[in-house]
Amino acid sequence: MPSKLVSLGHSETTSQQPTAQGCLCPEGSMLKGLLPNSDEEPVPCLGSPAAGSRQGPERSPELPLDTPEQVSNEDPRAQARPFTPKPPPPRPRLERALSLDEKGWRKRRFRTSREDLTVRNGASPSGASLQDEAPGTPARSGSPPCLSASLQEIPTARRAPGSGGPSSWGNCLSGMISTSLDLLHREGASAGSTPRLASLLSPRPLPAMARNMASEGLRTANKVDPDHADYKLRLQARLFRAHSSLGPGRPPSPLAYDDCSLHSSRSTFSLLAPIRAKDVRSRSYLEGSLLATGALMGADELARYFPDRSVALFVATWNMQGQKELPPNLDELLLPAEADLAQDLYVVGVQEGCSDRREWEVRLQETLGPHYVMLYSAAHGALYMAVLIRRDLIWFCSEVESSTVTTRIVSQIKTKGALGVSFTFFGTSLLFITSHFTSGDGKVGERLVDYSKTVQGLALPKNVPDTSPYRSDAADVTTRFDEVFWFGDFNFRLSGGRAAVEAILKQDLSSSVQALLQHDQLTREMQRGSIFKGFQEPDIHFLPSYKFDVGKDSYDTTSKQRTPSYTDRILYRSRHQGDICPVKYSSCPGVRTSDHRPVYGLFRVKVRPGRDNIPLAAGKFDRDLYLLGIKRRISREIQRQQALKSQHASAICTVS
């Protein structure tokens, strides 16, 4: 008759009774007499291989560690021999075996690294029996690996070399408990189970064992000892990672071993999130789905990099007055002291830029360092715009497109006009416009015309599809994008004359700013709705950015006596209310190489998941500029260190 399996969650009755069972009592003696047996020699208990067992034992459908029973082909009652009655042995103390109390675990003796290495090499360490590892040889040790009354005698589960082994303790305990319940099932079947015993034997799910246990003994046993040779074998264990994110405030995820406690294992740190094989097999990103698993622009990737779905944006505008000399340091402009963290995206617009545009871009790259790359740069006469982004995020951008508009056709040099740059980041379309409007205190009408020419003349987007075409207007480029930032030298002045403005400037900063804005031409025209429809401006808390004496903090002292004004501004517009949140809006009084002070703004912009079926930039950036900026950064650092050394040496010579 084929053998039957009796496990915790599955039990079958056979037409014949099983053979005799044996188990260790608390004193270590064999329990005999549960069923008559004709053999003199004790039958090996469950869990240890027998000499005549068939190869390839069946697997239990419920528990991973079940071994086949030894079922005799003949009725054991027909071959029963008379034997001397003995006192009934005590039943196995199942309650003690199932309780994982702290006292029992502390009595448990664990193998040291040297003993475990000896076991792997095939030798038998002192005080331990390894004969149970031979698949075809019955155990001959004095203590067969059966259910025991003390947790000190729980057999150590063996695993094949190279296996992950995260469930070794679970397999050991489940096999032990399954063995004890098999004994109780057979006792109940032979003696007629009572209702109380049947309720005790009813299958119940085992409590899940936590991977990270607080037991001091387990922590000691699971430590990885690098001083022994088995350390490399343990390094082959499968690794797992907790959550990971590049967003702000998220800690790096630890790498820990599956078979080790998180309190005891030695962990390394990584910001790379694990990639599942099934996500790599997925091809759903080709369909352009918003929520598809594995989509490059999808919700999963967006949540991994930006859990709050908002990107940190830096926007700056500066009229350089065509000066060839650049500031020795751009940290005040790009890395203001008010911001503890660098931003994710930098967009810098320049009017009347320096003659060497490439040198300006190298200085930007040098200041931001190797963490950022130049995604795109464009120029229209003396108008420059540079877009730098964190190198981790270049894969989530579409192709970058640009367009220009000239508002002063007579001039040989295009100093007046507009330059627009647009692209899609994840599923949010962005438009950046830098402009230089007509100058002059009384030329408000000309500036309104410049605005109209710009919104009608910028031909964007070109190849990248509009994210919301039903909200777009063919006559206004600002309606064809989710988020729009318009910045530059708009040349709107403060009316009322210089004397009135200087009188207001003598007051304290907070009150003077509010009084000055009442004379601002741009604020008045926006309230009328004649310009920048739908745009907003962050609150101004800085002094007018125009016009200064070059290299000084005083306003124009020349014969023209130009009125100080807020000519340099940053405005924004969003399709969805609340998508753009201004964080900081200020100027850079320390940059004095021009008659204008740079003005910058820090924003938080909401980003939505997008589709992959759009023209992607595919990680394209200005590689030559990146390498040149790194070399320049290194050379400047070397020069700084040499200057410090020479200064220190000269100081020593002076003292001596």
C-alpha positions in Angstrom: 0.0 0.0 0.0 1.4 3.5 -0.8 2.5 5.5 2.1 0.3 8.3 3.4 1.4 11.7 4.7 0.1 13.1 7.9 0.7 16.8 8.4 -0.6 19.7 10.4 -3.1 21.0 7.8 -3.9 17.6 6.1 -4.8 14.2 7.7 -6.1 11.0 6.1 -7.1 7.7 7.6 -5.8 4.5 6.0 -7.2 1.0 6.1 -4.2 -0.2 8.0 -2.6 1.2 11.1 0.8 2.7 10.8 3.9 1.1 12.2 5.1 1.8 15.7 6.2 5.3 16.6 9.1 6.3 18.8 9.9 9.6 20.4 12.2 11.1 23.0 10.8 11.7 26.4 12.2 14.5 28.5 14.9 12.2 30.0 16.0 11.2 26.5 14.5 7.6 26.6 12.5 6.1 23.7 8.8 5.9 23.9 7.8 2.4 23.1 4.5 0.5 23.3 2.3 3.0 21.6 1.6 0.3 19.0 3.0 -3.3 19.1 6.0 -3.8 17.0 7.7 -7.1 16.2 11.2 -5.5 15.7 13.7 -5.6 18.5 15.3 -2.5 17.3 13.6 0.8 17.9 12.1 2.4 14.8 13.5 5.7 13.8 11.2 8.6 14.6 9.8 11.0 12.1 12.3 13.4 10.7 15.2 11.0 10.5 15.8 8.9 7.3 15.4 5.1 7.5 17.5 2.5 5.8 14.8 1.2 3.6 13.1 4.4 2.7 12.3 5.0 -0.9 14.0 7.8 -2.8 12.2 11.1 -3.5 9.8 11.4 -0.5 6.5 13.1 -1.1 6.0 16.7 -0.1 3.3 17.8 2.2 0.9 20.4 0.7 0.9 22.4 3.9 4.3 22.4 5.5 7.7 22.4 3.8 9.4 19.9 6.1 7.5 16.6 6.2 9.0 13.2 5.8 7.2 10.0 4.7 6.1 7.5 7.2 7.4 4.0 7.3 4.3 1.9 6.6 4.6 -1.9 6.8 3.0 -4.1 4.1 1.8 -6.5 6.7 -0.6 -6.0 9.6 1.6 -5.2 12.7 -1.0 -6.8 15.0 -0.5 -10.2 13.3 3.2 -10.1 14.0 2.9 -8.7 17.6 4.9 -10.6 20.2 4.1 -10.7 23.8 6.1 -8.3 25.9 6.4 -7.4 29.5 4.1 -4.6 30.5 5.8 -1.4 31.5 4.4 1.7 33.1 2.8 4.0 30.5 5.3 6.6 29.4 4.5 10.3 29.8 3.0 11.9 26.7 5.0 14.4 24.8 4.6 17.8 26.3 3.4 19.6 23.3 2.7 22.8 25.2 6.3 23.2 26.2 7.5 22.5 22.6 5.2 25.0 21.1 5.9 27.9 23.6 8.9 29.9 22.4 9.5 31.6 25.7 12.5 33.6 26.4 13.8 31.2 29.0 13.8 28.3 26.5 15.6 30.2 23.8 18.3 31.3 26.2 19.1 27.6 27.0 19.5 26.9 23.4 23.1 26.2 22.3 24.1 27.5 18.9 26.9 26.4 16.8 29.9 28.6 16.5 31.4 29.7 13.2 34.2 27.1 13.5 31.7 24.3 14.2 29.6 25.3 11.3 32.6 25.4 9.0 33.6 22.0 10.2 30.1 20.7 9.5 30.2 22.2 5.9 33.5 20.4 5.4 32.0 17.0 6.4 33.6 16.5 9.8 31.7 16.0 13.0 32.2 18.7 15.6 32.5 17.9 19.2 29.1 17.5 21.0 27.0 17.3 17.8 25.8 14.5 15.6 25.9 15.0 11.8 24.8 11.5 10.7 21.3 12.7 10.1 22.6 14.6 7.0 23.3 11.4 5.1 20.2 10.8 3.1 20.4 7.0 3.0 21.9 6.2 6.4 19.8 5.9 9.6 20.8 8.0 12.5 22.9 6.2 15.1 23.5 9.1 17.5 22.2 8.8 21.0 19.7 11.6 20.5 17.7 11.2 17.3 16.5 14.6 16.0 12.9 14.1 17.1 10.5 16.2 19.1 12.0 16.8 22.5 10.7 18.2 25.7 13.4 20.8 25.9 14.1 23.5 23.3 17.8 22.8 23.9 17.4 19.7 21.8 15.6 21.2 18.8 17.5 19.9 15.7 19.3 22.5 13.6 17.8 22.7 10.2 20.3 22.1 7.4 20.1 23.8 4.1 22.0 23.2 0.9 24.9 25.4 0.1 24.0 28.4 -1.9 20.4 28.4 -0.9 18.9 31.6 0.5 17.9 30.0 3.8 15.5 32.7 5.1 13.1 30.1 6.4 15.5 27.7 8.2 14.1 28.4 11.6 10.5 28.3 10.4 11.1 25.0 8.6 12.8 23.6 11.7 9.9 24.6 14.1 7.2 23.6 11.6 8.7 20.2 11.1 9.1 19.6 14.9 5.5 20.6 15.5 4.2 18.6 12.6 6.0 15.5 14.1 4.4 16.0 17.5 1.0 16.4 16.0 1.4 13.3 13.9 2.0 11.3 17.1 -1.1 12.7 18.7 -3.2 12.0 15.6 -2.1 8.4 15.6 -2.7 8.0 19.3 -6.2 9.4 18.9 -6.9 7.1 15.9 -5.8 4.0 17.8 -7.5 4.7 21.1 -10.6 6.3 19.8 -10.4 10.1 19.9 -12.5 11.9 22.4 -14.2 15.1 21.5 -11.8 17.0 23.7 -8.8 15.4 22.0 -10.3 16.0 18.6 -10.6 19.6 19.4 -7.0 19.7 20.4 -6.0 17.9 17.2 -8.0 20.2 14.9 -5.6 21.9 12.5 -4.8 25.5 13.3 -2.6 27.9 11.4 0.8 28.4 12.9 1.6 32.0 14.0 4.0 33.7 11.6 7.5 34.0 12.9 8.9 37.6 12.6 12.1 37.9 10.6 13.5 40.4 13.0 13.4 38.8 16.5 14.2 40.5 19.7 15.8 37.4 21.3 19.3 38.0 22.4 20.2 34.4 21.6 18.9 34.7 18.0 20.8 38.0 17.5 24.0 36.2 18.7 23.5 33.3 16.4 22.7 35.3 13.3 25.8 37.6 13.5 28.1 37.3 10.5 31.7 36.7 11.7 34.1 38.0 9.1 37.0 36.3 10.8 36.0 32.9 9.6 35.9 31.2 6.2 32.2 30.8 6.2 31.8 34.6 5.9 32.0 34.4 2.1 29.4 31.7 2.0 27.0 33.8 3.9 27.7 36.7 1.6 26.0 34.7 -1.2 22.6 35.0 0.7 19.9 36.8 -1.2 19.6 40.6 -0.3 16.5 42.5 0.2 15.9 46.3 0.4 13.4 48.4 2.2 11.7 51.4 0.6 14.0 53.9 -1.2 13.4 57.3 -2.6 15.3 60.2 -3.8 12.8 62.6 -2.5 13.5 64.9 0.4 13.3 63.6 3.9 13.5 59.9 2.9 16.3 57.9 4.6 18.5 55.6 2.6 17.4 52.0 2.6 19.5 49.4 4.4 20.7 46.2 2.7 20.3 43.3 5.1 20.6 39.5 4.9 17.4 37.4 4.8 18.8 35.0 7.3 20.1 37.6 9.7 18.5 39.9 12.2 18.4 43.6 11.2 19.7 44.4 14.7 22.8 42.3 14.2 23.6 42.2 10.5 26.1 44.6 9.0 24.3 46.8 6.6 25.3 49.0 3.7 23.3 51.8 2.3 22.0 52.6 -1.2 19.7 55.0 -2.8 18.9 52.7 -5.7 15.5 51.1 -5.5 15.3 47.4 -6.3 14.0 46.4 -9.7 11.7 43.4 -9.9 12.1 41.0 -12.7 8.4 41.0 -13.6 8.6 44.8 -14.0 11.5 44.4 -16.5 9.5 41.8 -18.4 6.6 44.2 -18.6 6.2 46.0 -21.9 3.3 48.2 -20.9 5.3 51.4 -21.2 5.1 51.1 -24.9 1.3 51.7 -24.7 1.8 55.1 -23.0 -0.3 54.2 -20.0 -0.3 56.6 -17.0 -0.6 53.9 -14.4 1.2 51.0 -16.1 3.8 49.2 -14.0 7.3 49.9 -15.2 6.3 52.9 -17.2 9.2 55.4 -17.4 6.9 58.4 -16.9 4.3 56.6 -14.9 3.0 56.9 -11.4 5.4 54.4 -9.9 8.6 56.1 -11.0 7.1 59.5 -10.0 6.3 58.3 -6.5 9.8 56.8 -6.1 11.6 60.0 -6.9 9.0 62.5 -5.7 6.7 61.0 -3.0 4.9 64.3 -2.6 4.7 64.8 -6.4 6.4 68.2 -6.3 9.7 69.3 -7.7 12.0 72.1 -6.4 12.5 74.8 -9.0 15.0 77.7 -9.2 14.3 80.6 -11.6 16.6 83.6 -12.0 16.8 86.6 -14.2 19.7 89.0 -14.6 20.5 91.9 -16.9 24.2 91.7 -17.2 24.6 95.0 -19.1 26.9 93.3 -21.6 29.8 93.3 -19.1 32.6 91.0 -20.0 33.6 90.6 -16.4 31.7 87.9 -14.5 31.4 87.7 -10.7 34.2 85.7 -9.1 31.6 83.5 -7.4 28.0 82.6 -8.4 27.1 80.9 -5.1 25.0 83.9 -3.9 23.0 83.6 -7.1 22.6 79.9 -7.5 23.0 78.7 -3.9 21.4 81.3 -1.7 22.0 81.1 2.0 18.2 80.9 2.7 18.0 77.5 1.0 19.3 74.6 2.9 19.0 72.2 0.0 19.9 72.6 -3.7 17.0 72.6 -6.1 16.0 69.9 -8.6 15.8 72.2 -11.6 17.7 75.4 -12.4 16.5 77.9 -15.1 18.6 81.0 -15.6 17.6 83.8 -18.0 20.0 86.6 -19.0 19.4 89.8 -20.8 22.2 91.8 -22.4 24.5 88.8 -21.8 28.2 88.8 -21.8 30.1 88.4 -25.0 31.4 84.9 -24.2 28.2 82.9 -23.7 30.1 79.6 -23.4 32.1 81.0 -20.5 28.9 81.9 -18.8 27.6 78.4 -19.1 30.8 76.9 -17.9 30.6 79.0 -14.8 27.0 77.8 -14.2 28.2 74.2 -14.5 31.2 74.8 -12.3 29.1 76.3 -9.6 26.5 73.6 -9.4 29.0 70.8 -9.7 28.8 67.2 -11.0 25.4 66.6 -9.5 23.8 68.7 -12.3 23.9 68.6 -16.1 23.0 71.1 -18.7 19.8 69.8 -20.2 19.4 72.6 -22.7 20.7 76.1 -23.5 19.5 78.6 -26.1 20.3 82.2 -27.2 18.5 84.9 -29.1 20.9 87.7 -29.7 21.9 88.9 -26.2 19.2 86.8 -24.6 20.5 83.6 -23.0 18.7 80.8 -21.2 20.2 77.8 -19.5 18.3 74.8 -18.1 20.3 72.6 -15.6 18.8 69.6 -14.0 19.9 66.9 -11.5 21.6 64.2 -13.4 19.2 61.6 -11.9 16.2 63.2 -13.6 17.3 63.6 -17.2 15.5 60.4 -18.1 12.1 61.8 -17.3 12.3 64.8 -19.7 10.9 65.0 -23.2 12.7 66.6 -26.0 13.4 70.3 -25.3 12.1 72.8 -27.8 12.7 76.5 -28.2 11.3 79.5 -30.0 12.2 83.2 -30.3 10.5 86.5 -31.0 12.1 89.8 -32.0 10.3 92.9 -30.9 12.9 95.5 -32.2 13.5 94.8 -35.9 15.5 97.9 -36.6 18.3 97.1 -34.3 21.3 95.1 -35.7 21.8 93.4 -32.3 18.7 91.6 -31.0 18.7 93.1 -27.5 14.9 93.3 -27.3 12.6 90.3 -27.7 11.8 87.0 -26.1 13.2 83.5 -25.9 11.0 80.5 -24.9 12.0 77.0 -23.9 9.6 74.2 -23.2 9.6 70.5 -22.3 7.6 67.9 -20.5 8.8 66.6 -17.1 7.0 63.3 -16.3 3.4 64.3 -17.3 3.7 68.1 -16.6 4.5 70.5 -19.5 6.7 73.4 -18.6 7.3 76.7 -20.4 10.0 79.2 -19.5 10.1 82.6 -21.2 12.7 85.3 -20.7 12.0 88.7 -22.2 13.6 92.1 -22.5 10.9 94.8 -23.1 11.3 98.3 -24.4 13.0 100.7 -22.0 11.9 104.2 -21.0 9.9 105.6 -18.2 6.9 106.6 -20.3 6.9 103.7 -22.8 4.3 101.6 -21.2 2.3 101.1 -24.4 5.4 99.8 -26.2 5.9 97.3 -23.5 2.3 96.1 -23.8 2.9 95.6 -27.5 6.0 93.6 -26.8 4.0 91.3 -24.5 1.3 90.8 -27.2 3.9 89.9 -29.9 5.5 87.4 -27.6 2.4 85.4 -26.7 1.3 85.3 -30.3 4.8 84.7 -31.9 6.2 81.9 -29.8 5.6 78.7 -31.7 5.5 76.1 -28.9 5.1 73.2 -28.5 6.3 71.8 -31.8 6.7 68.0 -31.6 5.9 67.3 -28.0 2.1 66.9 -27.6 0.0 69.2 -25.6 -1.0 67.7 -22.3 -4.4 69.4 -22.3 -5.3 70.6 -25.9 -8.9 71.4 -25.0 -7.6 74.2 -22.7 -5.2 75.7 -25.3 -5.6 78.9 -27.2 -3.9 79.3 -30.6 -3.4 83.0 -30.0 -1.7 82.6 -26.6 1.3 80.4 -26.0 0.9 80.5 -22.3 -2.4 78.6 -22.4 -0.7 75.6 -24.1 1.3 74.5 -21.0 0.6 73.3 -17.5 3.1 75.5 -15.8 4.5 78.8 -17.2 7.3 81.0 -15.8 7.9 84.3 -17.4 10.9 86.3 -16.2 13.2 89.0 -17.5 13.8 92.7 -17.7 10.3 94.0 -18.3 11.5 97.6 -17.8 8.3 98.7 -16.0 9.3 101.7 -13.7 8.2 103.4 -10.6 6.2 106.5 -11.4 6.3 109.7 -9.3 9.8 110.8 -9.9 13.1 110.1 -8.2 12.7 112.4 -5.3 9.5 110.7 -4.2 11.1 107.3 -4.5 14.2 108.2 -2.6 12.0 109.6 0.2 10.2 106.3 0.5 13.5 104.3 0.4 14.6 106.1 3.6 11.9 104.3 5.5 12.2 100.8 6.9 12.2 98.0 4.4 8.8 96.5 5.0 6.9 99.8 4.8 9.0 101.2 2.0 8.4 98.2 -0.3 4.6 98.4 0.1 4.7 102.1 -0.6 6.9 101.7 -3.7 4.6 99.0 -5.2 1.8 101.5 -5.2 3.8 103.4 -7.8 4.7 100.3 -9.8 3.6 100.4 -13.5 3.5 96.6 -13.9 1.3 96.1 -10.8 -1.1 98.7 -12.1 -1.3 97.2 -15.6 -1.8 93.6 -14.3 -4.7 94.9 -12.1 -6.3 96.4 -15.2 -5.9 93.0 -17.1 -3.9 94.5 -20.0 -0.8 92.3 -19.6 0.1 89.0 -18.1 -3.4 87.7 -17.9 -3.7 84.8 -15.5 -0.2 85.4 -14.1 0.8 85.9 -10.5 3.9 87.3 -8.8 5.3 86.3 -5.4 5.3 88.9 -2.7 8.2 91.4 -3.0 10.3 91.9 0.1 13.5 93.4 -1.5 14.6 96.8 -2.7 14.4 97.8 -6.4 16.9 96.0 -8.6 17.6 98.9 -10.9 19.6 101.1 -11.4 22.9 100.9 -9.5 26.3 102.2 -10.0 28.5 99.3 -11.2 30.5 97.9 -8.3 28.6 100.0 -5.7 25.4 99.8 -3.6 24.2 103.3 -4.5 21.5 104.0 -7.1 22.3 105.9 -10.3 24.5 109.0 -9.5 25.1 109.9 -13.1 23.6 113.0 -14.7 20.6 110.9 -15.9 19.5 110.3 -12.4 17.3 107.3 -13.3 14.6 106.4 -10.9 15.1 103.2 -8.9 12.6 100.6 -10.2 11.5 96.9 -10.0 12.4 96.2 -13.7 13.5 92.6 -13.1 10.5 90.3 -12.3 9.5 86.7 -12.2 5.8 85.8 -12.9 4.1 82.4 -13.0 0.9 80.8 -14.3 -0.7 77.4 -13.8 -3.5 75.5 -15.4 -4.5 74.0 -12.1 -4.9 76.2 -9.1 -2.3 75.6 -6.3 0.2 73.7 -8.5 2.9 76.4 -8.1 3.9 77.4 -4.6 6.4 80.2 -4.2 9.0 79.6 -1.5 11.4 82.5 -1.8 11.5 85.7 -3.9 14.5 87.9 -3.5 17.5 89.6 -5.1 21.3 89.3 -4.9 22.7 92.6 -3.5 26.2 91.1 -3.4 26.5 90.7 -7.2 27.6 94.2 -8.3 29.1 93.7 -11.8 26.1 95.2 -13.5 23.7 98.1 -13.0 21.0 95.4 -12.3 20.8 93.1 -9.4 19.9 89.5 -10.1 16.5 88.4 -9.0 15.7 84.8 -8.2 12.7 82.7 -7.0 12.4 79.3 -5.4 9.2 77.4 -6.2 7.6 74.0 -5.5 5.8 72.8 -8.6 3.4 69.9 -8.6 4.2 67.1 -11.1 1.8 64.5 -12.5 2.5 61.1 -14.1 2.8 61.1 -17.9 3.0 58.8 -20.9 6.0 57.3 -22.6 4.7 57.6 -26.1 6.1 61.1 -26.5 9.5 62.3 -27.9 11.9 61.6 -25.1 15.2 63.3 -24.5 16.6 59.9 -23.4 19.3 61.3 -21.1 20.7 63.8 -23.6 22.8 66.6 -22.1 25.9 68.7 -22.9 28.6 66.3 -22.1 31.5 68.6 -23.1 30.3 71.3 -20.8 29.9 68.8 -18.0 33.5 67.6 -18.3 34.8 71.2 -18.6 32.9 72.3 -15.6 34.3 69.5 -13.5 37.9 70.2 -14.6 37.4 73.9 -13.8 36.0 73.1 -10.4 39.0 70.8 -9.5 41.6 73.3 -10.7 40.0 76.1 -8.7 40.0 73.9 -5.6 43.7 73.1 -6.1 44.5 76.8 -6.4 42.6 77.6 -3.3 44.5 75.0 -1.3 47.8 76.3 -2.6 46.9 79.8 -1.7 46.0 78.6 1.9 49.4 76.9 2.1 51.3 79.9 0.9 49.4 82.1 3.3 50.2 79.8 6.2 53.9 79.7 5.3 54.1 83.5 5.0 52.5 83.8 8.4 55.0 81.5 10.0 57.9 83.4 8.4 56.5 86.7 9.7 56.3 85.3 13.3 59.8 83.9 13.2 
